[in-house]
Structure formats: structure tokens, C-alpha cells
Amino acid sequence: MSSTRSLAPRVIRLSALTTALWTLPGASWAGGILIYEAGQEGAGLANAGAAALATDPSVLMNNPAGLTELPGTQISANGQVIFGDITFSRDAGNQFDGNEGGNALQYLPGTSLFVSHQINDQASIGFGMYGNFGLALDYDDDWAGRYFTQESAIIGVSLQPTYAYKINDDLSIGFGPRMMYAYYRTEVAVNNNLLGLADRPDGQLEYEDTDFGVGFNIGLLYRLDERTQVGLAYTSKVDLEFSDRPSVDDISNPLLNLALRRLDVDNLDIDMEVPQTAVLSIAHDLDPQWKLLASLGWQDWSEFGNIGVEVDADNFGTSRTVDRQYKDTWHASVGAQYQATHQLRWSMGVGYDSSAVDDEDRTVDNPMAESWRLAAGVNYQVDEGLDLHMVYTLIWLGDMDVEQTKQRSGNSLSGSYDNAALHVIGGGATWRF
């Protein structure tokens, strides 16, 4: 599963202040998975065959070796928008006042650009600029979970120069450094109610920073026979380190002021780890019209779970061992392409991602869950040098129960997200020279 709180599906690890007084949230990914969609034609396949299918330069994002399958020079430009419904509902176990927050999922537009060039019969180069994670959650300021999060966003843009080489007629290898520029921002309310004996307005904490990290993508593409290709690709982790002075306003609780001084929030570091991933894909030409595709993937979410430091207005104290119990996730997808005419090609796919958290470990700042993808797309060849495409993906998260408790005070935020879903609409063009 491009913000970020829902981005829940993200591949990241975070070290910061969380809960009680406030929670500095990590990137939220829709449902706890990476966002596979970047507006490209392959988005209509729910990631099926992503590392084995090379129809345009966007393949370098999934498997750099696929560039050897593309003749001449090709340019693919894409755009998309992500929207949906992530709405919290309280239940009888909730102990916080405030409303239910409204639909926390913002509209998130995105673009991508991919270029490939065949140097000779064996070597190809390419370049990609894309964002495969980045969603944002924006709750009402006075909602019941405001002391955990009000608003958060993480936007990551990757730049990837790529080199691919065909070792022989059947085997190709590709490699590309992945340079990621990331923006992170969060807002959370501060509870000034001292030991429950005073009635003070909430304070506010804001944190914002950018960082640059580097990883790499590497892949193999092997032709089993004239009709079948297998791709294997690996994406390394990317370490991001945000460091900024939080903006803390209207703190009238003396215990909180003391706790903040002890925590040295004048220089708050947040370390995020965009997880490593691996994917195995197959593409098989059933006949001249039908192509069948499938993928199996793994994402290293277990490196995302430690989030330190808690401060509580009702019970002064700090902790630096808040473990969210994240676990690795698995992906499976199947899909098909149908070449209806020489100009018209249809795509369809279904995919499943396991959840990075168990139900008892889910949090409102990163509401992750298992998810299903249903995707469809169409590609139309205007002429020999120009293709246009449109794609749609439904990411279904379903019902997500949440019971999040401040470790120090024991107060609980309890409820659920019912029928949570994301919609991704994209389109673009590919030019061939």
C-alpha cells in the first residue's frame, strides 16, 4: 500500500516520542503495505507479474533487469490520485472525549517518470523518478484520539538511475541505486489536564523535517522458454533520519514542561527504515491474446516496530521501549492481460497482503491491516510510437478494531475503522523512438 498514517502500509521503522502526551507517528501506509501503484500500466494488475513483465520503462521500479526487453528509447509519464475512506468510530470501551475524527484520508496526487535507452543488443540504461509510498491522515483537531495523532504525512520520492545487461539470450541482470528524498510532518495535541484535577485547553506539538537516504534495486530476468519469463528482484532498505526541534505551544501543565525538559525535545531525532523487499514473478503467454501473470513478495516490516519515549499528563514518567510488535508481511497476486485488438490491451488482477500488526497491536496513527487489491486497466496504442493507458485499483482494508492505551495513565482509545478502503486512479502515456 502513496499518507501517511494510512499509509499504514509503509516499510518503515521509527524511533521517537509516542503516545501518552503525544505520538510522533511513522509513515502511514494504507493497510500496512507498500503502495505498488505509481500510475503505470502495470498498476492494473495488482502487482501480478511486476518483476517479469516488461512493456514499458516503469519495469525498472520493480525489476531493473527488465530494461533489456525494451528496444530503442522509451519514455513513460504517469499521474495518479489516491483517495478513500479511513473513518474511526468509538465504542463503549473508549475513555477519551471528543468526536470521531471524520474521514482521515486525504486526497494524494502523484506523478512518475521513467526513461529507458537500449545502448546495444546487450546493454540498456534507464532512469526513474517515482513515489511508491506516501499517504496522509488528517483527523479533526478535537477528535477523541488527538493525544495520539491529529495529522501526519510522509512523502517519499525516489530517483533511480539503472543499468541492465543481457548475459545471454535467456538471462538478464539489472542494478540501480535508489536515492530517496523524504518529507515528514506530524501534529498532535498535548493534554494539559494535570492529574485530572484541572481543566486546561490542549497544547499543540508540531514536527517537520526532510531527509535524503540511499538504497538499491537489483534484479534478474530469466526466459524459461519462448512463452514464459521469470523475474526475481530485491530492494534494499533505505535509512532516513529526521532531526528537528519540535514546535510545542500552550503547555500549561508543569509536569509536562518538566518531562519535556528531561526528554531534551530541543533536538528530536526520528529514525525511519524503509523496509527491504523481495518479489518473485512469472509471466506466461497462454496464446497470442492472453498473458497470465503472478507474483509472490516479502516485506521486512519487523524492523519498523520500536518507537521510543512516552510522556503522560496523568502519571509523570518516560519510557524508551515502546514496541509496536510489527511483523514481516507477505504478498500474493495473480492477473491477466488480454490483447483484444492490435491497438487495445486490457489488464486485470487481484492481490493480497498480510497485515504487519495483529489486531491487539493496531494504532490510530498507523492503522494497518491485511488488504485485498482489485485492479483493472486499459492500454490503447494511438500509433506505433505512442501508447495511452488508464488504471484503477481498489485496496480493501475492511474492518479494523483499535484499542490503544497510554502506558503510564492506562487510559484507552477504543473503536474501529469500518469498511476502510483506498481508491487509486491513474493514467499516462508511453512514447517509443
Secondary structure, DSSP 8 states (H G I E B T S, - for coil): ----SEE-S------S--STT-------ETBTS----SSSGGGGGTTTTTTT--SSTTHHHH-GGGGGG--SEEEEEEEEEEEEE-BEEE-TT----SB---B-B--EEEEEEEEEEE-SSSEEEEEEEEEEE--EEE--TTBTTTTT-SEEEEEEEEEEEEEEEESSSSEEEEEEEEEEEEEEEEEEEE---GGGS-----EEEEEEEEEEEEEEEEEEEEEEETTEEEEEEEE--EEEEEEE--EEE----HHHHHHHHHHTTTSEEEEEEE--EEEEEEEEE-SSSEEEEEEEEEE-GGGG-B------SSS----S--B-----EEEEEEEEEEE-SSSEEEEEEEEEE--SS-GGG-BTTB-B--EEEEEEEEEEEEETTEEEEEEEEEEEEEEEEEEEE-TTT--EEEEEEEEEEEEEEEEEEEEE-
